[in-house]
């Protein structure tokens, strides 16, 4: 068995009162949790499910792909 590392974006959604994750390399696969740890564990399970479904369909397993970067962009707001 091999392992693959995926970059995950983790953010707090104050409206939903939950931690939300996105996996850019897997078509922005997304999940959430009430705590950071729960969100990360749910993401790990979602990634495994995504890979299992991909394998079942005979498709290549996506790799971590291009470098993911989180940048700040300043915009003027009226």
Secondary structure as the mmCIF struct_conf table of DSSP 4:
data_model
#
loop_
_struct_conf.conf_type_id
_struct_conf.id
_struct_conf.beg_label_comp_id
_struct_conf.beg_label_asym_id
_struct_conf.beg_label_seq_id
_struct_conf.end_label_comp_id
_struct_conf.end_label_asym_id
_struct_conf.end_label_seq_id
STRN STRN1 UNK A 9 UNK A 13
TURN_TY1_P TURN_TY1_P1 UNK A 14 UNK A 17
STRN STRN2 UNK A 18 UNK A 23
HELX_RH_3T_P HELX_RH_3T_P1 UNK A 24 UNK A 26
TURN_TY1_P TURN_TY1_P2 UNK A 27 UNK A 28
STRN STRN3 UNK A 29 UNK A 33
BEND BEND1 UNK A 34 UNK A 35
HELX_RH_AL_P HELX_RH_AL_P1 UNK A 36 UNK A 56
TURN_TY1_P TURN_TY1_P3 UNK A 57 UNK A 58
HELX_LH_PP_P HELX_LH_PP_P1 UNK A 59 UNK A 62
BEND BEND2 UNK A 66 UNK A 66
HELX_LH_PP_P HELX_LH_PP_P2 UNK A 67 UNK A 68
#
